[in-house]
Amino acid sequence: MMNFDRKLRTRSRLLLALPAAALALSLAACGASRPSEAQVADGLTKYFEDAGQSEIFTADAAECFSGYLVDSDLSNETLNFLANGEDKQANQDDYDLLQKILQDNMNECLAIEE
């Protein structure tokens, strides 16, 4: 004879543990350290290579932009997304700031003459 009560308790414990695990992971993400300029540059390079735009967005451009991005008020979460080659932002404020940084420094970093 099978003990159904034991299976239910095990299942209940697992279900109770899931929110705690999710909270721990989200807190770990919030406390993520700020990536270096080199890490952000590598992520930007990877993203644009995967997008087939490496001729326009060179490694030199990625290094140029990464300095401005890391020195900005962008959150560590957004910078870590960028360092991983992801086009994600932690929130709308980071999205807006990222767009502004890219636009403000486009001529310099992409060597566009005005």
N, CA, C and O atoms as a GROMACS GRO file, in nm:
protein
  456
    1MET      N    1   0.083  -0.118   0.000
    1MET     CA    2   0.000   0.000   0.000
    1MET      C    3   0.088   0.126   0.000
    1MET      O    4   0.185   0.135   0.076
    2MET      N    5   0.055   0.219  -0.084
    2MET     CA    6   0.133   0.342  -0.101
    2MET      C    7   0.089   0.448  -0.001
    2MET      O    8  -0.029   0.460   0.029
    3ASN      N    9   0.184   0.523   0.049
    3ASN     CA   10   0.155   0.629   0.146
    3ASN      C   11   0.134   0.760   0.070
    3ASN      O   12   0.231   0.830   0.038
    4PHE      N   13   0.007   0.794   0.043
    4PHE     CA   14  -0.025   0.915  -0.033
    4PHE      C   15   0.003   1.041   0.047
    4PHE      O   16   0.039   1.145  -0.009
    5ASP      N   17  -0.013   1.032   0.179
    5ASP     CA   18   0.012   1.148   0.263
    5ASP      C   19   0.157   1.195   0.251
    5ASP      O   20   0.184   1.315   0.248
    6ARG      N   21   0.249   1.101   0.244
    6ARG     CA   22   0.391   1.136   0.232
    6ARG      C   23   0.418   1.206   0.099
    6ARG      O   24   0.492   1.305   0.094
    7LYS      N   25   0.359   1.157  -0.009
    7LYS     CA   26   0.377   1.220  -0.140
    7LYS      C   27   0.323   1.363  -0.140
    7LYS      O   28   0.384   1.452  -0.198
    8LEU      N   29   0.210   1.384  -0.076
    8LEU     CA   30   0.151   1.518  -0.071
    8LEU      C   31   0.239   1.613   0.009
    8LEU      O   32   0.256   1.729  -0.028
    9ARG      N   33   0.296   1.564   0.121
    9ARG     CA   34   0.382   1.650   0.201
    9ARG      C   35   0.508   1.689   0.123
    9ARG      O   36   0.551   1.804   0.129
   10THR      N   37   0.566   1.594   0.051
   10THR     CA   38   0.685   1.622  -0.027
   10THR      C   39   0.654   1.725  -0.136
   10THR      O   40   0.730   1.819  -0.158
   11ARG      N   41   0.543   1.705  -0.201
   11ARG     CA   42   0.501   1.798  -0.306
   11ARG      C   43   0.475   1.937  -0.249
   11ARG      O   44   0.515   2.037  -0.308
   12SER      N   45   0.410   1.943  -0.134
   12SER     CA   46   0.383   2.072  -0.070
   12SER      C   47   0.512   2.143  -0.032
   12SER      O   48   0.523   2.264  -0.048
   13ARG      N   49   0.608   2.068   0.018
   13ARG     CA   50   0.736   2.128   0.055
   13ARG      C   51   0.807   2.185  -0.068
   13ARG      O   52   0.866   2.293  -0.062
   14LEU      N   53   0.801   2.113  -0.178
   14LEU     CA   54   0.862   2.162  -0.301
   14LEU      C   55   0.796   2.291  -0.348
   14LEU      O   56   0.863   2.386  -0.387
   15LEU      N   57   0.664   2.292  -0.342
   15LEU     CA   58   0.591   2.412  -0.385
   15LEU      C   59   0.621   2.530  -0.294
   15LEU      O   60   0.627   2.644  -0.341
   16LEU      N   61   0.639   2.505  -0.166
   16LEU     CA   62   0.673   2.614  -0.074
   16LEU      C   63   0.816   2.662  -0.095
   16LEU      O   64   0.847   2.779  -0.070
   17ALA      N   65   0.903   2.575  -0.141
   17ALA     CA   66   1.043   2.612  -0.161
   17ALA      C   67   1.064   2.696  -0.287
   17ALA      O   68   1.159   2.773  -0.295
   18LEU      N   69   0.976   2.682  -0.386
   18LEU     CA   70   0.993   2.754  -0.512
   18LEU      C   71   0.996   2.906  -0.495
   18LEU      O   72   1.087   2.970  -0.548
   19PRO      N   73   0.902   2.966  -0.422
   19PRO     CA   74   0.910   3.112  -0.406
   19PRO      C   75   1.038   3.156  -0.334
   19PRO      O   76   1.094   3.261  -0.366
   20ALA      N   77   1.082   3.077  -0.238
   20ALA     CA   78   1.205   3.113  -0.166
   20ALA      C   79   1.325   3.108  -0.260
   20ALA      O   80   1.412   3.195  -0.255
   21ALA      N   81   1.329   3.007  -0.346
   21ALA     CA   82   1.439   2.996  -0.443
   21ALA      C   83   1.435   3.112  -0.543
   21ALA      O   84   1.538   3.169  -0.577
   22ALA      N   85   1.315   3.145  -0.589
   22ALA     CA   86   1.301   3.256  -0.684
   22ALA      C   87   1.345   3.388  -0.620
   22ALA      O   88   1.410   3.470  -0.684
   23LEU      N   89   1.310   3.408  -0.495
   23LEU     CA   90   1.350   3.529  -0.424
   23LEU      C   91   1.502   3.535  -0.409
   23LEU      O   92   1.563   3.640  -0.428
   24ALA      N   93   1.562   3.423  -0.375
   24ALA     CA   94   1.708   3.419  -0.360
   24ALA      C   95   1.777   3.452  -0.491
   24ALA      O   96   1.875   3.527  -0.492
   25LEU      N   97   1.727   3.398  -0.601
   25LEU     CA   98   1.787   3.426  -0.731
   25LEU      C   99   1.770   3.572  -0.771
   25LEU      O  100   1.861   3.633  -0.826
   26SER      N  101   1.652   3.628  -0.743
   26SER     CA  102   1.630   3.768  -0.780
   26SER      C  103   1.716   3.861  -0.695
   26SER      O  104   1.764   3.963  -0.746
   27LEU      N  105   1.735   3.829  -0.569
   27LEU     CA  106   1.822   3.911  -0.486
   27LEU      C  107   1.966   3.900  -0.530
   27LEU      O  108   2.041   3.998  -0.524
   28ALA      N  109   2.006   3.783  -0.574
   28ALA     CA  110   2.142   3.766  -0.624
   28ALA      C  111   2.163   3.849  -0.750
   28ALA      O  112   2.270   3.907  -0.769
   29ALA      N  113   2.062   3.854  -0.836
   29ALA     CA  114   2.073   3.933  -0.958
   29ALA      C  115   2.082   4.082  -0.926
   29ALA      O  116   2.157   4.155  -0.991
   30CYS      N  117   2.007   4.126  -0.826
   30CYS     CA  118   2.011   4.268  -0.789
   30CYS      C  119   2.147   4.306  -0.733
   30CYS      O  120   2.192   4.419  -0.750
   31GLY      N  121   2.211   4.212  -0.667
   31GLY     CA  122   2.340   4.240  -0.606
   31GLY      C  123   2.456   4.211  -0.699
   31GLY      O  124   2.571   4.211  -0.655
   32ALA      N  125   2.428   4.186  -0.825
   32ALA     CA  126   2.534   4.153  -0.920
   32ALA      C  127   2.632   4.270  -0.928
   32ALA      O  128   2.593   4.386  -0.925
   33SER      N  129   2.756   4.236  -0.940
   33SER     CA  130   2.857   4.341  -0.947
   33SER      C  131   2.855   4.409  -1.083
   33SER      O  132   2.802   4.356  -1.181
   34ARG      N  133   2.912   4.525  -1.087
   34ARG     CA  134   2.916   4.604  -1.210
   34ARG      C  135   3.022   4.543  -1.302
   34ARG      O  136   3.136   4.525  -1.262
   35PRO      N  137   2.984   4.512  -1.426
   35PRO     CA  138   3.083   4.455  -1.518
   35PRO      C  139   3.185   4.561  -1.560
   35PRO      O  140   3.160   4.681  -1.552
   36SER      N  141   3.299   4.513  -1.604
   36SER     CA  142   3.405   4.604  -1.649
   36SER      C  143   3.373   4.657  -1.789
   36SER      O  144   3.283   4.607  -1.857
   37GLU      N  145   3.448   4.758  -1.829
   37GLU     CA  146   3.432   4.811  -1.964
   37GLU      C  147   3.462   4.703  -2.068
   37GLU      O  148   3.394   4.693  -2.170
   38ALA      N  149   3.564   4.622  -2.040
   38ALA     CA  150   3.601   4.514  -2.134
   38ALA      C  151   3.488   4.412  -2.148
   38ALA      O  152   3.461   4.364  -2.258
   39GLN      N  153   3.422   4.379  -2.037
   39GLN     CA  154   3.311   4.284  -2.043
   39GLN      C  155   3.194   4.340  -2.122
   39GLN      O  156   3.133   4.268  -2.202
   40VAL      N  157   3.162   4.467  -2.101
   40VAL     CA  158   3.053   4.530  -2.175
   40VAL      C  159   3.090   4.539  -2.324
   40VAL      O  160   3.006   4.514  -2.410
   41ALA      N  161   3.214   4.575  -2.352
   41ALA     CA  162   3.258   4.583  -2.492
   41ALA      C  163   3.248   4.447  -2.560
   41ALA      O  164   3.204   4.438  -2.675
   42ASP      N  165   3.288   4.341  -2.491
   42ASP     CA  166   3.277   4.205  -2.548
   42ASP      C  167   3.132   4.169  -2.576
   42ASP      O  168   3.102   4.110  -2.680
   43GLY      N  169   3.044   4.204  -2.484
   43GLY     CA  170   2.901   4.175  -2.503
   43GLY      C  171   2.842   4.252  -2.619
   43GLY      O  172   2.764   4.198  -2.697
   44LEU      N  173   2.879   4.380  -2.630
   44LEU     CA  174   2.830   4.461  -2.742
   44LEU      C  175   2.881   4.405  -2.875
   44LEU      O  176   2.807   4.396  -2.973
   45THR      N  177   3.009   4.368  -2.878
   45THR     CA  178   3.067   4.310  -2.999
   45THR      C  179   2.994   4.183  -3.037
   45THR      O  180   2.960   4.162  -3.154
   46LYS      N  181   2.969   4.097  -2.939
   46LYS     CA  182   2.898   3.970  -2.964
   46LYS      C  183   2.758   3.998  -3.020
   46LYS      O  184   2.716   3.936  -3.117
   47TYR      N  185   2.687   4.091  -2.957
   47TYR     CA  186   2.551   4.123  -3.000
   47TYR      C  187   2.549   4.168  -3.146
   47TYR      O  188   2.468   4.119  -3.225
   48PHE      N  189   2.638   4.260  -3.182
   48PHE     CA  190   2.637   4.313  -3.318
   48PHE      C  191   2.694   4.215  -3.420
   48PHE      O  192   2.656   4.219  -3.537
   49GLU      N  193   2.784   4.127  -3.378
   49GLU     CA  194   2.830   4.020  -3.468
   49GLU      C  195   2.714   3.925  -3.498
   49GLU      O  196   2.693   3.888  -3.613
   50ASP      N  197   2.640   3.887  -3.394
   50ASP     CA  198   2.525   3.798  -3.412
   50ASP      C  199   2.417   3.862  -3.499
   50ASP      O  200   2.344   3.792  -3.569
   51ALA      N  201   2.408   3.994  -3.494
   51ALA     CA  202   2.310   4.068  -3.574
   51ALA      C  203   2.361   4.096  -3.715
   51ALA      O  204   2.289   4.154  -3.797
   52GLY      N  205   2.484   4.054  -3.745
   52GLY     CA  206   2.540   4.076  -3.878
   52GLY      C  207   2.580   4.220  -3.904
   52GLY      O  208   2.585   4.262  -4.020
   53GLN      N  209   2.609   4.295  -3.799
   53GLN     CA  210   2.644   4.437  -3.815
   53GLN      C  211   2.784   4.467  -3.766
   53GLN      O  212   2.813   4.580  -3.726
   54SER      N  213   2.872   4.368  -3.769
   54SER     CA  214   3.007   4.388  -3.716
   54SER      C  215   3.091   4.481  -3.803
   54SER      O  216   3.191   4.535  -3.756
   55GLU      N  217   3.053   4.500  -3.928
   55GLU     CA  218   3.128   4.593  -4.014
   55GLU      C  219   3.100   4.737  -3.974
   55GLU      O  220   3.188   4.823  -3.984
   56ILE      N  221   2.980   4.764  -3.929
   56ILE     CA  222   2.942   4.900  -3.887
   56ILE      C  223   2.981   4.923  -3.742
   56ILE      O  224   3.038   5.026  -3.708
   57PHE      N  225   2.950   4.826  -3.659
   57PHE     CA  226   2.976   4.838  -3.515
   57PHE      C  227   3.098   4.753  -3.481
   57PHE      O  228   3.086   4.635  -3.448
   58THR      N  229   3.215   4.814  -3.491
   58THR     CA  230   3.342   4.743  -3.473
   58THR      C  231   3.376   4.725  -3.325
   58THR      O  232   3.310   4.779  -3.237
   59ALA      N  233   3.482   4.648  -3.301
   59ALA     CA  234   3.531   4.630  -3.164
   59ALA      C  235   3.576   4.763  -3.105
   59ALA      O  236   3.559   4.788  -2.986
   60ASP      N  237   3.634   4.850  -3.188
   60ASP     CA  238   3.674   4.983  -3.141
   60ASP      C  239   3.552   5.065  -3.096
   60ASP      O  240   3.557   5.136  -2.996
   61ALA      N  241   3.445   5.056  -3.173
   61ALA     CA  242   3.322   5.127  -3.136
   61ALA      C  243   3.266   5.071  -3.005
   61ALA      O  244   3.221   5.147  -2.920
   62ALA      N  245   3.270   4.940  -2.990
   62ALA     CA  246   3.221   4.876  -2.867
   62ALA      C  247   3.301   4.924  -2.746
   62ALA      O  248   3.244   4.950  -2.641
   63GLU      N  249   3.432   4.934  -2.762
   63GLU     CA  250   3.516   4.982  -2.652
   63GLU      C  251   3.484   5.126  -2.618
   63GLU      O  252   3.478   5.163  -2.500
   64CYS      N  253   3.463   5.207  -2.719
   64CYS     CA  254   3.429   5.348  -2.699
   64CYS      C  255   3.297   5.361  -2.622
   64CYS      O  256   3.290   5.430  -2.521
   65PHE      N  257   3.193   5.294  -2.671
   65PHE     CA  258   3.062   5.302  -2.606
   65PHE      C  259   3.067   5.244  -2.465
   65PHE      O  260   3.004   5.298  -2.374
   66SER      N  261   3.141   5.134  -2.446
   66SER     CA  262   3.141   5.068  -2.315
   66SER      C  263   3.192   5.161  -2.205
   66SER      O  264   3.146   5.154  -2.092
   67GLY      N  265   3.288   5.246  -2.238
   67GLY     CA  266   3.338   5.341  -2.139
   67GLY      C  267   3.228   5.434  -2.091
   67GLY      O  268   3.212   5.458  -1.971
   68TYR      N  269   3.152   5.487  -2.185
   68TYR     CA  270   3.041   5.576  -2.149
   68TYR      C  271   2.932   5.502  -2.072
   68TYR      O  272   2.874   5.556  -1.978
   69LEU      N  273   2.905   5.379  -2.112
   69LEU     CA  274   2.799   5.302  -2.047
   69LEU      C  275   2.834   5.267  -1.903
   69LEU      O  276   2.752   5.283  -1.813
   70VAL      N  277   2.955   5.219  -1.882
   70VAL     CA  278   2.996   5.179  -1.747
   70VAL      C  279   3.007   5.300  -1.655
   70VAL      O  280   2.979   5.291  -1.535
   71ASP      N  281   3.048   5.414  -1.709
   71ASP     CA  282   3.061   5.536  -1.628
   71ASP      C  283   2.927   5.604  -1.603
   71ASP      O  284   2.922   5.703  -1.529
   72SER      N  285   2.821   5.555  -1.661
   72SER     CA  286   2.689   5.619  -1.650
   72SER      C  287   2.615   5.570  -1.525
   72SER      O  288   2.668   5.494  -1.444
   73ASP      N  289   2.492   5.615  -1.515
   73ASP     CA  290   2.405   5.573  -1.405
   73ASP      C  291   2.323   5.449  -1.440
   73ASP      O  292   2.228   5.416  -1.368
   74LEU      N  293   2.358   5.380  -1.547
   74LEU     CA  294   2.287   5.256  -1.580
   74LEU      C  295   2.303   5.157  -1.465
   74LEU      O  296   2.408   5.150  -1.401
   75SER      N  297   2.198   5.080  -1.441
   75SER     CA  298   2.204   4.982  -1.333
   75SER      C  299   2.301   4.869  -1.367
   75SER      O  300   2.330   4.843  -1.484
   76ASN      N  301   2.350   4.803  -1.264
   76ASN     CA  302   2.438   4.687  -1.284
   76ASN      C  303   2.365   4.578  -1.362
   76ASN      O  304   2.426   4.507  -1.442
   77GLU      N  305   2.235   4.565  -1.338
   77GLU     CA  306   2.156   4.463  -1.408
   77GLU      C  307   2.157   4.487  -1.559
   77GLU      O  308   2.180   4.394  -1.637
   78THR      N  309   2.132   4.610  -1.599
   78THR     CA  310   2.134   4.642  -1.742
   78THR      C  311   2.273   4.623  -1.800
   78THR      O  312   2.288   4.568  -1.910
   79LEU      N  313   2.376   4.667  -1.729
   79LEU     CA  314   2.512   4.650  -1.779
   79LEU      C  315   2.548   4.502  -1.791
   79LEU      O  316   2.620   4.464  -1.884
   80ASN      N  317   2.500   4.420  -1.700
   80ASN     CA  318   2.525   4.276  -1.710
   80ASN      C  319   2.453   4.215  -1.829
   80ASN      O  320   2.506   4.124  -1.893
   81PHE      N  321   2.332   4.263  -1.859
   81PHE     CA  322   2.264   4.218  -1.981
   81PHE      C  323   2.350   4.250  -2.102
   81PHE      O  324   2.372   4.164  -2.188
   82LEU      N  325   2.399   4.373  -2.108
   82LEU     CA  326   2.483   4.414  -2.222
   82LEU      C  327   2.610   4.331  -2.228
   82LEU      O  328   2.652   4.291  -2.337
   83ALA      N  329   2.672   4.306  -2.114
   83ALA     CA  330   2.796   4.227  -2.110
   83ALA      C  331   2.772   4.084  -2.158
   83ALA      O  332   2.865   4.018  -2.205
   84ASN      N  333   2.648   4.037  -2.145
   84ASN     CA  334   2.613   3.903  -2.192
   84ASN      C  335   2.565   3.902  -2.337
   84ASN      O  336   2.523   3.799  -2.389
   85GLY      N  337   2.572   4.017  -2.402
   85GLY     CA  338   2.531   4.026  -2.541
   85GLY      C  339   2.381   4.030  -2.560
   85GLY      O  340   2.330   3.995  -2.666
   86GLU      N  341   2.309   4.073  -2.456
   86GLU     CA  342   2.162   4.077  -2.462
   86GLU      C  343   2.114   4.222  -2.477
   86GLU      O  344   2.170   4.314  -2.418
   87ASP      N  345   2.012   4.239  -2.558
   87ASP     CA  346   1.950   4.370  -2.575
   87ASP      C  347   1.833   4.379  -2.478
   87ASP      O  348   1.716   4.372  -2.519
   88LYS      N  349   1.865   4.395  -2.350
   88LYS     CA  350   1.764   4.405  -2.245
   88LYS      C  351   1.803   4.518  -2.151
   88LYS      O  352   1.921   4.552  -2.137
   89GLN      N  353   1.703   4.576  -2.089
   89GLN     CA  354   1.727   4.678  -1.989
   89GLN      C  355   1.643   4.644  -1.866
   89GLN      O  356   1.537   4.583  -1.878
   90ALA      N  357   1.692   4.683  -1.750
   90ALA     CA  358   1.624   4.650  -1.625
   90ALA      C  359   1.491   4.724  -1.611
   90ALA      O  360   1.398   4.673  -1.549
   91ASN      N  361   1.483   4.844  -1.669
   91ASN     CA  362   1.360   4.923  -1.655
   91ASN      C  363   1.359   5.031  -1.764
   91ASN      O  364   1.453   5.044  -1.841
   92GLN      N  365   1.252   5.106  -1.767
   92GLN     CA  366   1.235   5.210  -1.869
   92GLN      C  367   1.339   5.321  -1.856
   92GLN      O  368   1.388   5.373  -1.956
   93ASP      N  369   1.373   5.357  -1.732
   93ASP     CA  370   1.474   5.461  -1.713
   93ASP      C  371   1.609   5.419  -1.774
   93ASP      O  372   1.677   5.499  -1.838
   94ASP      N  373   1.646   5.292  -1.752
   94ASP     CA  374   1.770   5.242  -1.811
   94ASP      C  375   1.761   5.240  -1.963
   94ASP      O  376   1.859   5.271  -2.032
   95TYR      N  377   1.645   5.203  -2.015
   95TYR     CA  378   1.627   5.202  -2.161
   95TYR      C  379   1.649   5.342  -2.217
   95TYR      O  380   1.723   5.361  -2.314
   96ASP      N  381   1.584   5.441  -2.155
   96ASP     CA  382   1.595   5.579  -2.202
   96ASP      C  383   1.739   5.629  -2.192
   96ASP      O  384   1.789   5.694  -2.284
   97LEU      N  385   1.805   5.599  -2.080
   97LEU     CA  386   1.943   5.644  -2.061
   97LEU      C  387   2.036   5.576  -2.161
   97LEU      O  388   2.126   5.641  -2.215
   98LEU      N  389   2.016   5.448  -2.186
   98LEU     CA  390   2.098   5.376  -2.283
   98LEU      C  391   2.086   5.440  -2.421
   98LEU      O  392   2.186   5.461  -2.489
   99GLN      N  393   1.964   5.470  -2.463
   99GLN     CA  394   1.942   5.532  -2.593
   99GLN      C  395   2.011   5.668  -2.601
   99GLN      O  396   2.071   5.702  -2.703
  100LYS      N  397   2.003   5.744  -2.493
  100LYS     CA  398   2.066   5.876  -2.490
  100LYS      C  399   2.218   5.865  -2.501
  100LYS      O  400   2.281   5.939  -2.576
  101ILE      N  401   2.277   5.772  -2.427
  101ILE     CA  402   2.422   5.754  -2.430
  101ILE      C  403   2.467   5.713  -2.570
  101ILE      O  404   2.565   5.766  -2.622
  102LEU      N  405   2.395   5.621  -2.631
  102LEU     CA  406   2.432   5.577  -2.766
  102LEU      C  407   2.420   5.691  -2.867
  102LEU      O  408   2.509   5.710  -2.950
  103GLN      N  409   2.312   5.767  -2.859
  103GLN     CA  410   2.294   5.879  -2.952
  103GLN      C  411   2.396   5.990  -2.930
  103GLN      O  412   2.452   6.044  -3.026
  104ASP      N  413   2.421   6.024  -2.804
  104ASP     CA  414   2.514   6.133  -2.773
  104ASP      C  415   2.657   6.103  -2.817
  104ASP      O  416   2.734   6.195  -2.846
  105ASN      N  417   2.693   5.977  -2.822
  105ASN     CA  418   2.832   5.940  -2.850
  105ASN      C  419   2.850   5.868  -2.983
  105ASN      O  420   2.957   5.814  -3.011
  106MET      N  421   2.746   5.866  -3.064
  106MET     CA  422   2.749   5.794  -3.190
  106MET      C  423   2.856   5.847  -3.284
  106MET      O  424   2.931   5.769  -3.342
  107ASN      N  425   2.863   5.977  -3.302
  107ASN     CA  426   2.962   6.034  -3.395
  107ASN      C  427   3.104   5.997  -3.355
  107ASN      O  428   3.185   5.958  -3.439
  108GLU      N  429   3.133   6.011  -3.228
  108GLU     CA  430   3.269   5.981  -3.180
  108GLU      C  431   3.299   5.829  -3.191
  108GLU      O  432   3.402   5.790  -3.246
  109CYS      N  433   3.211   5.747  -3.139
  109CYS     CA  434   3.240   5.604  -3.130
  109CYS      C  435   3.232   5.532  -3.265
  109CYS      O  436   3.301   5.432  -3.286
  110LEU      N  437   3.150   5.581  -3.354
  110LEU     CA  438   3.139   5.519  -3.486
  110LEU      C  439   3.222   5.594  -3.590
  110LEU      O  440   3.217   5.563  -3.710
  111ALA      N  441   3.300   5.691  -3.544
  111ALA     CA  442   3.388   5.771  -3.631
  111ALA      C  443   3.311   5.832  -3.747
  111ALA      O  444   3.354   5.826  -3.863
  112ILE      N  445   3.196   5.892  -3.714
  112ILE     CA  446   3.114   5.959  -3.816
  112ILE      C  447   3.151   6.107  -3.813
  112ILE      O  448   3.150   6.172  -3.709
  113GLU      N  449   3.183   6.157  -3.929
  113GLU     CA  450   3.217   6.300  -3.937
  113GLU      C  451   3.090   6.379  -3.960
  113GLU      O  452   3.003   6.339  -4.039
  114GLU      N  453   3.080   6.489  -3.891
  114GLU     CA  454   2.960   6.573  -3.902
  114GLU      C  455   2.968   6.664  -4.021
  114GLU      O  456   2.875   6.741  -4.046
   0.00000   0.00000   0.00000
